[in-house]
Every structure is written in structure tokens, then in C-alpha cells.
């Protein structure tokens, strides 16, 4: 009986964290939505379009981080917040090469969050 209760409690936390009430799916959608502007910023031929892409990526990443934080997905939220900070930094870069490098780091952090969520879920 105690084993069943303990097992139920262990399984309930991730299930609740991924319930529609917390917006987990919206967080995943926002994280996926950041991929296109991150890639566009990295591939930008000029500084201003790169900055615009960085701004769009930062907004999508901030949305994802907030959703994951609300769901109790602490590790994913931390990685996405890191990516958000990098995208925000890229908005003010004065050189295209530097902007690209910062956005590449943001994409890497966002990818780590996405991969972690894919392997172990919200936990």
C-alpha cells in the first residue's frame, strides 16, 4: 500500500507539470517558435536584420521560460532563460560576427533545454 502511494506521488508531479493548466505545451511551442528567428539572425547578411531576429527570438524564449517556470520545469527554465539573456544581448551587438556568435550560443542553450525535455520531460 505504501509503495503504491509513493509511486503515485512520484508519477503525479511530472504529470501535473505537463497538464494543460500550466502551459507546458505553450512553452514547447514558444521554444520551437524561437528556432526560426535564431537561425535567421545567425544567417543575417546585415546587422539590423540580425538584431530584429534577435529581438524576436528573445521574446519567444522569454515566453517559453515563463511557461516552463510556471510548470515547475526548473532546469529547462534556467537553460531557456540563459538563451533569452543571450538573445537580448545580441540585440545590442555592434558587429555582425559577434551577433552571430551570441545567437549561436543562445541556440545551443535552447537546444539543450529542448533535448532535456525530450529525454526526461519536465522533471
FENJO-V462459 format. One record per residue. N is the residue number from 1. PHI is phi in whole degrees, -180 to 180 (none if undefined). Layout:
# FENJO-V462459
n->N phi->PHI
n->N phi->PHI
This chain:
# FENJO-V462459
n->1 phi->none
n->2 phi->-64
n->3 phi->-62
n->4 phi->-63
n->5 phi->-65
n->6 phi->-62
n->7 phi->-63
n->8 phi->-62
n->9 phi->-67
n->10 phi->-65
n->11 phi->-79
n->12 phi->-70
n->13 phi->-60
n->14 phi->-64
n->15 phi->-64
n->16 phi->-66
n->17 phi->-66
n->18 phi->-105
n->19 phi->-75
n->20 phi->-59
n->21 phi->-64
n->22 phi->-90
n->23 phi->83
n->24 phi->-57
n->25 phi->-62
n->26 phi->-67
n->27 phi->-65
n->28 phi->-63
n->29 phi->-63
n->30 phi->-65
n->31 phi->-64
n->32 phi->-65
n->33 phi->-66
n->34 phi->-80
n->35 phi->-63
n->36 phi->-64
n->37 phi->-67
n->38 phi->-61
n->39 phi->-64
n->40 phi->-64
n->41 phi->-66
n->42 phi->-66
n->43 phi->-91
n->44 phi->-58
n->45 phi->-90
n->46 phi->-142
n->47 phi->-67
n->48 phi->-64
n->49 phi->-62
n->50 phi->-64
n->51 phi->-66
n->52 phi->-62
n->53 phi->-65
n->54 phi->-63
n->55 phi->-64
n->56 phi->-64
n->57 phi->-65
n->58 phi->-61
n->59 phi->-65
n->60 phi->-66
n->61 phi->-67
n->62 phi->-63
n->63 phi->-61
n->64 phi->-62
n->65 phi->-61
n->66 phi->-63
n->67 phi->-65
n->68 phi->-65
n->69 phi->-62
n->70 phi->-64
n->71 phi->-90
n->72 phi->82
n->73 phi->-89
n->74 phi->-60
n->75 phi->-66
n->76 phi->-64
n->77 phi->-61
n->78 phi->-63
n->79 phi->-65
n->80 phi->-72
n->81 phi->-63
n->82 phi->-60
n->83 phi->-63
n->84 phi->-62
n->85 phi->-60
n->86 phi->-67
n->87 phi->-64
n->88 phi->-65
n->89 phi->-62
n->90 phi->-62
n->91 phi->-61
n->92 phi->-111
n->93 phi->-67
n->94 phi->-100
n->95 phi->-128
n->96 phi->-65
n->97 phi->-62
n->98 phi->-64
n->99 phi->-57
n->100 phi->-61
n->101 phi->-63
n->102 phi->-67
n->103 phi->-67
n->104 phi->-65
n->105 phi->-65
n->106 phi->-63
n->107 phi->-63
n->108 phi->-63
n->109 phi->-63
n->110 phi->-64
n->111 phi->-65
n->112 phi->-63
n->113 phi->-64
n->114 phi->-62
n->115 phi->-64
n->116 phi->-63
n->117 phi->-67
n->118 phi->-69
n->119 phi->-84
n->120 phi->-127
n->121 phi->71
n->122 phi->-71
n->123 phi->-45
